Amino acid sequence: MVQNPGRHSISLRTRGKLPMGRNLERLTIDRRHPARETIGRAVDVLRSGGVVAFPTDTVFGLAAPATDEGARTLAEVKGRMDDKRFLIALLDVPRQGQWIEPIAPHIQKAISVLWPQKVSLLLPAGPAVGRELRDPHDRVGLRRAADALTRALAAALEGAVISTSANLSGAPPASSADEVAGELLGRIDLILDGGDSPSGALPTTVVDFVAATPRIVRQGACSPDRIAELLGYELDH
């Protein structure tokens, strides 16, 4: 549940006109108990077309609404020019016929097992997924909004938010608000500073369930051995 510890929990630390015409606002936040008014400010920024940086349960992330416009904005911010698509964090297991197309029972079972983990799943994109959020193979990347801050943002945005690592394309993910500000100055609008990412934090592991044989396409926070233990069988990687 999102709690409101009061206005004293919000500290405006940096604000000023930036080279690309964006004003950077930096607010402190309790990532375990994010204040309602802080989340409200972040959502105002997102709904007005801005980009918010925030700490996740893995590395520092960038958030945007789970829409084509949100995806285009993030691609511009990160300088991404390839066919990769951004991952979407959902409050709940994806519904067939909405975020994903109908899938086989064994894939449903695998999703239920892996959903609570630090794993993102490539699945057949459903009708709710815009063109900019599906890759050339009509896949969409989904993961559970696991931590309180990501869940609060997703809840305020109809249950879904784009969440991608806070860095320029090809650069290592940022692990602190200072790193985000240094690398993305002038490109983003708001930083939620809830402390640094854990030392050595990795992005989510990505598993492709659209391939004929499910496989790991990016190794990350959840090891192949752990995934094999959960599923009861090993995946190619």
C-alpha positions in Angstrom: 0.0 0.0 0.0 1.3 3.5 -0.8 1.6 5.5 2.3 1.8 9.3 2.8 4.4 10.2 5.5 3.7 13.9 4.9 5.2 16.8 2.9 8.3 16.9 5.1 9.5 13.6 3.4 9.9 15.5 0.1 13.1 17.5 -0.5 13.6 19.5 -3.7 17.3 19.2 -4.1 18.1 20.4 -7.7 16.2 22.4 -10.2 17.3 24.5 -13.1 17.1 25.2 -16.8 18.9 22.5 -18.7 20.6 22.5 -22.2 17.8 20.6 -24.0 15.1 22.8 -22.5 14.0 20.4 -19.7 13.8 21.4 -16.1 15.3 18.7 -13.8 13.5 18.2 -10.5 15.0 15.9 -7.9 12.9 14.6 -5.0 13.8 12.3 -2.2 11.5 9.3 -1.7 11.2 6.3 0.6 11.3 3.5 -1.9 9.6 1.1 0.4 6.8 3.5 1.5 6.5 6.1 -1.3 4.5 9.2 -0.3 1.3 9.7 -2.3 2.2 13.3 -3.1 5.6 12.3 -4.5 4.0 9.6 -6.7 1.4 12.2 -7.7 4.1 14.6 -8.8 5.8 11.8 -10.8 2.6 10.8 -12.5 1.9 14.4 -13.4 5.3 14.5 -15.1 4.7 11.2 -16.9 1.2 12.2 -18.1 2.6 15.5 -19.5 5.1 13.6 -21.7 8.1 13.7 -19.3 10.5 11.0 -18.2 11.1 10.0 -14.6 14.2 8.2 -13.2 13.6 6.0 -10.2 15.3 3.2 -8.2 13.9 -0.3 -8.9 14.5 -3.7 -7.3 17.5 -4.1 -9.7 19.2 -1.0 -11.3 18.0 2.6 -11.6 15.3 2.9 -14.1 13.5 5.3 -16.4 9.7 5.4 -16.5 7.2 6.4 -19.1 3.5 5.5 -19.8 3.1 2.1 -21.5 2.1 3.8 -24.8 3.6 4.3 -28.2 4.3 7.9 -27.3 6.0 6.9 -24.1 8.2 4.4 -26.0 9.2 7.0 -28.5 10.1 9.5 -25.8 12.3 7.0 -24.0 14.0 6.0 -27.3 14.9 9.6 -27.8 16.2 10.0 -24.3 18.3 6.9 -24.5 19.4 7.5 -28.1 18.2 4.0 -29.0 18.2 3.3 -32.7 17.8 -0.5 -32.9 14.8 -2.8 -33.0 14.8 -3.6 -29.3 11.7 -2.7 -27.4 11.2 -1.5 -23.9 10.0 -3.8 -21.1 6.7 -3.1 -19.4 6.2 -3.6 -15.7 2.7 -4.8 -14.8 0.8 -5.0 -11.5 -0.6 -8.4 -12.3 0.0 -11.5 -14.4 -0.7 -10.5 -18.0 -4.2 -11.3 -19.2 -4.6 -13.3 -22.4 -6.4 -11.3 -25.0 -5.1 -8.0 -23.5 -1.4 -7.7 -23.1 -0.6 -11.1 -24.6 -2.2 -13.4 -27.2 -3.5 -16.8 -26.0 -0.7 -19.1 -25.0 -0.2 -22.8 -24.3 -0.9 -24.2 -20.8 2.8 -25.0 -20.2 3.7 -21.4 -21.0 1.0 -20.2 -18.6 2.5 -22.4 -15.9 6.0 -21.1 -16.6 4.8 -17.5 -16.3 3.2 -18.2 -13.0 6.4 -19.7 -11.7 8.8 -17.0 -13.0 6.5 -13.9 -12.5 7.6 -13.1 -8.9 11.3 -13.4 -9.9 13.7 -10.8 -11.4 12.8 -12.1 -14.8 11.3 -10.4 -17.9 9.3 -12.5 -20.3 9.1 -12.1 -24.1 5.5 -13.2 -25.0 3.2 -12.8 -28.1 1.9 -9.3 -28.0 -1.8 -8.8 -27.5 -4.2 -6.1 -28.7 -3.3 -3.7 -25.8 0.3 -3.5 -27.0 1.1 -0.6 -29.3 3.3 -0.8 -32.4 6.3 0.9 -30.6 6.1 -1.6 -27.8 6.2 -4.8 -29.9 9.3 -6.0 -31.7 9.5 -7.1 -35.4 8.6 -10.6 -34.2 5.4 -9.3 -32.5 6.8 -10.0 -29.0 6.3 -7.8 -26.0 8.6 -7.8 -22.9 6.7 -8.0 -19.6 7.7 -8.3 -16.0 6.1 -8.0 -12.6 6.2 -4.6 -10.9 7.8 -6.1 -7.8 9.0 -3.2 -5.5 6.7 -0.7 -3.9 7.8 2.3 -5.9 7.4 0.6 -9.3 4.0 -0.8 -8.2 2.9 2.7 -7.1 3.8 4.2 -10.5 2.1 1.3 -12.4 -1.0 1.5 -10.2 -1.3 5.2 -11.0 -1.0 4.5 -14.7 -3.8 2.0 -15.2 -1.6 -1.0 -14.1 1.3 -0.7 -16.4 4.5 1.4 -16.8 7.5 1.2 -19.2 10.6 0.5 -17.1 14.0 0.5 -18.7 17.5 1.0 -17.3 18.6 4.6 -16.7 21.5 5.1 -19.2 22.2 6.1 -22.7 22.0 3.2 -25.2 25.1 1.0 -25.0 26.3 2.5 -21.6 26.2 0.6 -18.3 23.0 1.1 -16.2 23.2 3.8 -13.6 23.1 2.8 -9.9 22.5 6.1 -8.2 20.6 9.3 -8.7 23.9 11.2 -9.1 24.9 8.9 -11.9 21.6 9.4 -13.6 21.8 13.2 -13.3 25.4 13.1 -14.7 24.6 11.0 -17.7 21.0 12.2 -18.5 21.2 15.8 -17.7 18.9 17.8 -19.9 17.2 14.6 -21.2 14.8 13.7 -18.3 12.5 15.7 -16.1 12.4 14.2 -12.6 14.6 12.0 -10.5 13.2 10.1 -7.5 16.1 9.6 -5.2 15.5 6.6 -3.0 19.2 5.7 -2.5 21.6 3.7 -4.5 21.0 0.4 -6.2 22.6 -2.6 -4.4 26.3 -3.1 -5.2 26.7 -5.2 -8.3 22.9 -5.0 -9.2 22.0 -6.5 -12.5 19.0 -5.9 -14.8 16.4 -8.6 -15.1 17.1 -11.8 -16.9 15.1 -12.0 -20.1 13.4 -15.2 -21.3 11.9 -15.7 -24.7 8.7 -17.8 -24.7 7.8 -17.0 -28.3 10.8 -19.0 -29.7 10.1 -22.6 -30.6 12.2 -23.6 -27.7 12.1 -21.2 -24.7 15.5 -19.6 -24.1 17.3 -17.0 -22.1 18.2 -14.1 -24.4 19.8 -11.9 -21.7 21.4 -13.1 -18.5 20.8 -10.9 -15.5 19.6 -10.8 -11.9 18.1 -14.4 -11.9 20.6 -17.0 -12.9 20.0 -19.8 -15.4 20.4 -22.3 -12.6 17.7 -20.6 -10.5 15.4 -20.6 -13.5 16.0 -24.3 -14.1 15.3 -25.0 -10.4 12.0 -23.1 -10.6 10.8 -24.6 -13.9 12.1 -28.1 -13.4 14.1 -28.0 -16.7 16.9 -26.0 -18.2 16.6 -23.3 -20.8 18.9 -22.7 -23.7 21.1 -19.6 -23.3 
